[in-house]
Every structure is written in C-alpha cells, then in structure tokens.
Amino acid sequence: MKLNQVKGTAIWRLPGGNQIFTLDGTGGQDSFIIAPFERNGKVLCLKGTVTELTDADALLSSWRISVQGDTSSTSRETYIRWVNLATSEMAAGVLQKAVIARRLWAQGGVSPAEMFSRLLGQHTNAFVYAFMLDDYGAMMGASPETLLRKKGSDLYTEALGGTRTKGRYTEKEMHEHGHIADYVQDVLSVSGYNYQRKEKDVRQAGDVQHLLTGFTAGSKGTDKDLALVSALHPTPAVCGLPVDAAGHFISGTENFDRGFYTGFLGPMTARGDFDFFVNLRCAEVYSNGLAVYAGAGLNSMSDPQDEWDETSHKMRTILGAYRAD
C-alpha cells in the first residue's frame, strides 16, 4: 500500500470507546489513513502523534470549511433506473451483485461541532470520525463496518451486508450476505492466513440492522497485513461481484464521484497496529450544507422501491445528527 502524505487534522472515537483522539498531521510516527473507493486510487496519510482530545468542539469550530457549488441530489426516478440497469446486468449473467449509491444535498442543519457531538451520542458502537484535509476538504461519519483491525498478533475482519427490510430478513438478504462472507473468506485463504469464521449474527446500525459474520486471524506482520487490507478493499458489501465488473458498472452508472465514500479510513500506530473501517454513513461537510451518500446492495431479487427506501434509512444516521429539529 503506497501512502501519500497530506496535511490536515483528523478526530475519532473507536466503537464502544469513550475517548476521543486526534492527529494533526504535523509530524510523528503515528498515522491516520484515508483511502478512496477506487481500488487503485491515491491513499492519503496524515502523519503525526495520536493524542487524546479534550475539546472537540473547539477544534471543529476552528476548521475553515469550503463552500460546495454542486448542490444536486439523485432523484428517485434516476436511482430506480440505475437499479433496473443493474438487475438487467444480473439477468444477463454479467453481475451477481452491485452496490448502487445515491447522493443527497442537505442544508439548514447544525454546525459541524454539534453534528459530531450528536453522532458520538447517537452511535456508541460506530467508528465516529471527522477529518479536514488541505486540498481535499472535510468529511464526517459514523461507520458500522470494520474492514480490518490489528492489535498485536490478532486480526479481525467481517462481512457486513444484507439489510433487514420490512421487519424481516428475506432470501434476498441471506444470499447477499452469503456472497460477502464467502468473498472475505476466500481473500483470507488466498492470502495465506489461518482464520476462524464466526457464527452469523446481526448488528444494529442506527435505523437499520445488518447480517454480520466475523473472522479472526493471526497477524503475518504489518506489511503483509496492509497487503491484506488492499486485497479486501473494496468488498462486495460496497462494490459488488465480480468486484472488477461491479466497479466498472458503478463508475459508468452513478453520475457522481464517490471519492472517499465507501473507501476506508482509520488510525495506525507507529508499532503497526491499526483500526480501519469502511467509510459508510458519512457526508462531505461544507459551509453551506452536506453531501450525504448511501447505497444498497442489489441482486436479482431486488425491488427498486425497497432499495430506495433502504438508502433513505441509511442516510438518517447523518441527517438525524444534522437536522436542528
């Protein structure tokens, strides 16, 4: 994984934790990594020293956040057309799964400092973060999904996908989750890791619930573990299957650049431990509003209206923290 050093600031809280940390990118041996959705995209690295932050409000209030000129949103009609295109590709045997996202412009909400505080309070089991990068702007989110975490000799990754709709899990969600879990298992196996696959479980993430299968493995050293990160990303949970074909379909269908949405991000210590999360339930932050993103996993059993509704539920993570009411 080639890292491109940038300047800026990041703040975060790990899932289940109560400490807020920061890294200001002014030097040191710790890092905060931010990668885009595109597999071959530029991976950014803030270098500095991780320290506990006692006043997140003051830091966020000091950020000079830019104005966004593109205030467009994906219409329901456009999104449903994209879903139908994807299911047509599945019927033709080109794709097994595709994750199609949409963009929503929102304005008239609270300050970034207040939004971050609300995310901390509302999503205690998520990776809550905000960053501001020179030349790239600001982003904030509360991700429910681990890409890969390393602590000493222990690794943890997971398959998170298959969103409960209409109060139950259907065959559609079971198939979707099974494809993701099998993909993660195959990557671990091909990469030469001894792993254990846990029993299927569920995880609540704001207004929605997902199927979850966790995997534990032993570290093979930081360099090989970082290569595993690159092999896992992007998972079928944010892209589709086959991954390359789904990625090509996404780039040719969605009329916006995902940027860091559905990439991964998180801190890495000087000794090589890291906590990387998929960048979900997030928004680009501007002085005049937010660009909010959410997607849904599609397969041959997808109903377009259900998928639109799923993205709406997922967007509530951010919108619920942003809206003044």
Solvent accessible surface area in square Angstrom, and as a share of the most:
residue,aa,sasa,rsa
1,M,77,0.34
2,K,162,0.69
3,L,63,0.31
4,N,41,0.21
5,Q,125,0.55
6,V,22,0.13
7,K,142,0.60
8,G,13,0.13
9,T,22,0.13
10,A,0,0.00
11,I,0,0.00
12,W,3,0.01
13,R,13,0.05
14,L,44,0.22
15,P,41,0.26
16,G,59,0.57
17,G,35,0.33
18,N,140,0.72
19,Q,81,0.36
20,I,33,0.17
21,F,46,0.19
22,T,18,0.10
23,L,1,0.00
24,D,70,0.36
25,G,9,0.09
26,T,113,0.66
27,G,38,0.37
28,G,31,0.29
29,Q,129,0.57
30,D,21,0.11
31,S,3,0.02
32,F,0,0.00
33,I,1,0.00
34,I,1,0.01
35,A,2,0.02
36,P,19,0.12
37,F,10,0.04
38,E,94,0.42
39,R,107,0.39
40,N,146,0.75
41,G,25,0.24
42,K,116,0.49
43,V,20,0.12
44,L,1,0.01
45,C,4,0.02
46,L,1,0.00
47,K,48,0.20
48,G,0,0.00
49,T,77,0.45
50,V,42,0.24
51,T,69,0.40
52,E,98,0.44
53,L,32,0.16
54,T,135,0.79
55,D,76,0.39
56,A,12,0.09
57,D,75,0.39
58,A,56,0.43
59,L,42,0.21
60,L,3,0.02
61,S,84,0.54
62,S,75,0.49
63,W,32,0.11
64,R,231,0.84
65,I,31,0.16
66,S,63,0.41
67,V,110,0.63
68,Q,35,0.16
69,G,74,0.71
70,D,71,0.37
71,T,67,0.39
72,S,61,0.40
73,S,57,0.37
74,T,11,0.07
75,S,51,0.33
76,R,103,0.37
77,E,120,0.54
78,T,28,0.17
79,Y,0,0.00
80,I,30,0.15
81,R,132,0.48
82,W,6,0.02
83,V,0,0.00
84,N,72,0.37
85,L,81,0.41
86,A,0,0.00
87,T,32,0.18
88,S,67,0.43
89,E,55,0.25
90,M,17,0.07
91,A,93,0.72
92,A,75,0.58
93,G,65,0.63
94,V,74,0.43
95,L,7,0.03
96,Q,95,0.42
97,K,1,0.00
98,A,0,0.00
99,V,6,0.04
100,I,0,0.00
101,A,0,0.00
102,R,11,0.04
103,R,13,0.05
104,L,42,0.21
105,W,27,0.10
106,A,3,0.02
107,Q,108,0.48
108,G,71,0.68
109,G,27,0.26
110,V,28,0.16
111,S,61,0.39
112,P,36,0.23
113,A,10,0.08
114,E,73,0.33
115,M,1,0.00
116,F,2,0.01
117,S,53,0.34
118,R,60,0.22
119,L,0,0.00
120,L,29,0.14
121,G,58,0.56
122,Q,96,0.43
123,H,25,0.11
124,T,77,0.45
125,N,111,0.57
126,A,8,0.06
127,F,0,0.00
128,V,0,0.00
129,Y,0,0.00
130,A,0,0.00
131,F,2,0.01
132,M,26,0.12
133,L,2,0.01
134,D,75,0.39
135,D,147,0.76
136,Y,98,0.37
137,G,20,0.19
138,A,9,0.07
139,M,5,0.02
140,M,2,0.01
141,G,0,0.00
142,A,3,0.02
143,S,1,0.00
144,P,12,0.07
145,E,6,0.02
146,T,9,0.05
147,L,3,0.02
148,L,1,0.00
149,R,68,0.25
150,K,18,0.07
151,K,161,0.68
152,G,44,0.42
153,S,78,0.50
154,D,94,0.49
155,L,5,0.02
156,Y,52,0.20
157,T,4,0.02
158,E,4,0.02
159,A,1,0.00
160,L,7,0.04
161,G,8,0.08
162,G,1,0.01
163,T,7,0.04
164,R,98,0.36
165,T,28,0.16
166,K,145,0.61
167,G,65,0.63
168,R,135,0.49
169,Y,48,0.18
170,T,41,0.24
171,E,111,0.50
172,K,17,0.07
173,E,6,0.03
174,M,83,0.37
175,H,85,0.38
176,E,10,0.05
177,H,5,0.02
178,G,26,0.25
179,H,57,0.25
180,I,1,0.01
181,A,0,0.00
182,D,71,0.37
183,Y,37,0.14
184,V,1,0.00
185,Q,51,0.23
186,D,82,0.42
187,V,19,0.11
188,L,2,0.01
189,S,62,0.40
190,V,134,0.77
191,S,40,0.26
192,G,47,0.46
193,Y,12,0.04
194,N,137,0.70
195,Y,69,0.26
196,Q,133,0.59
197,R,104,0.38
198,K,103,0.44
199,E,154,0.69
200,K,109,0.46
201,D,83,0.43
202,V,66,0.38
203,R,61,0.22
204,Q,103,0.46
205,A,10,0.08
206,G,33,0.31
207,D,85,0.44
208,V,8,0.05
209,Q,30,0.13
210,H,9,0.04
211,L,6,0.03
212,L,21,0.10
213,T,3,0.02
214,G,4,0.04
215,F,1,0.00
216,T,42,0.24
217,A,14,0.11
218,G,38,0.36
219,S,32,0.20
220,K,81,0.34
221,G,35,0.34
222,T,42,0.24
223,D,119,0.62
224,K,117,0.50
225,D,0,0.00
226,L,24,0.12
227,A,57,0.44
228,L,2,0.01
229,V,0,0.00
230,S,49,0.32
231,A,41,0.31
232,L,0,0.00
233,H,10,0.04
234,P,6,0.04
235,T,6,0.04
236,P,0,0.00
237,A,19,0.14
238,V,3,0.02
239,C,1,0.01
240,G,0,0.00
241,L,20,0.10
242,P,67,0.42
243,V,16,0.09
244,D,107,0.56
245,A,35,0.27
246,A,0,0.00
247,G,19,0.18
248,H,145,0.65
249,F,28,0.12
250,I,3,0.02
251,S,73,0.47
252,G,71,0.69
253,T,21,0.12
254,E,12,0.05
255,N,112,0.58
256,F,37,0.15
257,D,115,0.60
258,R,8,0.03
259,G,26,0.25
260,F,29,0.12
261,Y,4,0.01
262,T,1,0.00
263,G,0,0.00
264,F,5,0.02
265,L,0,0.00
266,G,0,0.00
267,P,12,0.08
268,M,21,0.09
269,T,43,0.25
270,A,68,0.52
271,R,187,0.68
272,G,6,0.06
273,D,16,0.08
274,F,1,0.01
275,D,28,0.15
276,F,0,0.00
277,F,3,0.01
278,V,3,0.02
279,N,1,0.01
280,L,20,0.10
281,R,17,0.06
282,C,0,0.00
283,A,0,0.00
284,E,33,0.15
285,V,4,0.03
286,Y,38,0.15
287,S,74,0.48
288,N,54,0.28
289,G,3,0.03
290,L,3,0.01
291,A,0,0.00
292,V,1,0.00
293,Y,7,0.03
294,A,5,0.04
295,G,7,0.06
296,A,0,0.00
297,G,4,0.04
298,L,0,0.00
299,N,9,0.05
300,S,83,0.54
301,M,84,0.37
302,S,16,0.10
303,D,66,0.34
304,P,33,0.21
305,Q,64,0.28
306,D,34,0.17
307,E,5,0.02
308,W,42,0.15
309,D,55,0.29
310,E,8,0.04
311,T,0,0.00
312,S,34,0.22
313,H,66,0.29
314,K,21,0.09
315,M,4,0.02
316,R,119,0.43
317,T,7,0.04
318,I,1,0.00
319,L,29,0.14
320,G,40,0.39
321,A,0,0.00
322,Y,15,0.06
323,R,89,0.32
324,A,70,0.54
325,D,165,0.86
